[in-house]
Amino acid sequence: MHSVTLIKGDGIGPSIMDEAVKIIDASGVKINWQLAEAGMTAFEKYGTPLPEETLASIEKNRVAFKGPLTTLEGKGFRSINVELRQKFNLYSNVRPAKIWKGVQTPFKDVDIVIIRENTEGLYSGLEHFLTRDKDIAESLAIVTRKGSERIVEYAFKYARDTGRKKVTACHKANILKYTQGLFLETAKEVAERYPDITFESKIIDATCMHMVMNPQQFDVVVTTNMFGDILSDLTAGLVGGLGLIPGANIGEDIALFEAVHGSAPDIAGKNLANPTAVIMAGVMMLNHLGEHRSANRVQTAIEKVIDEGVYVTPDLNPDSKVGTIEMGDAVVAAMRG
Ligand code: ATP
């Protein structure tokens, strides 16, 4: 029996997480879900978006399954997602984007894994105004040799373990010669230890253009925090939308699994949200827990449902009258059938 901290989150979070938990439980694995709160829901109840009990639960269980959390803009609130990643040193953010047979997109054969450095860069939380009148602001990007080395190592090991052939390090070292230069220099050094994997480096702006014009050339992409954030939404666009992309936040001994998308307040409470991203995050979590049989059962079932294209939410099929709950039921039925 595994114990996992379950944070349902804000907006569409509770509805998609309920479906994912229902499906994971039906896959045969035994998980003791320990409910914890974070985000707006926690703030309204306890006056803090990240209660101590939630941190203690993650610390104890070492694995968390989390719905999206709303970050209030401005008002002194830091992103809870960023805070969790830094607190538990979840340095590697793995975001796979692959075209599903049943999803309409103008692109073909896209299969890209973005590996985003998750604790440094421009998201280090070092931001302030330089003047009293708040007319000048400054953000500091922190890049360390150690942080760069471990994320690039992670990307090469991931490529080797999953039979992938190429790692692209994406950067802006031509302009940001120190921070991005350090990342690129370290990436080149690490690449020499992996002669069996092709290595290339690409500037971020060129990467964006090439990813749209010829996405098939990319395999594993490793990059710094903010570029990874942006590129993973770009890859979501290539494969059919944000509702499809899962994310794993991996540290030395703690891992947190979630969707790449946010709390989507525009569709919350309407039974419209696509649960696929969190279901696939659940698949990544099951593999992390060594429950490969259950992971395969869930993945095969969701693939079948999406390939058939009938019991899918309207983001995947505009004519669909099917909602989050019905799509979840269809995945459970596919697993049983
Ligand atoms: P947040 O502030 O929490 O980041 P957001 O609405 O700014 O929320 P996202 O939640 O990432 O950002 O959503 C961006 C758009 O993508 C929304 O308009 C939403 O409708 C759509 N979207 C996101 N997730 C899903 C999903 N699971 N199913 C369907 N549509 C989604």
Residues whose N, C-alpha, C, O or C-beta is under 5 A from the ligand:
A	BS01	ATP	L69 T70 T71 L242 G243 H261 G262 S263 A264 P265 D266 I267 L272 A273 N274 D315
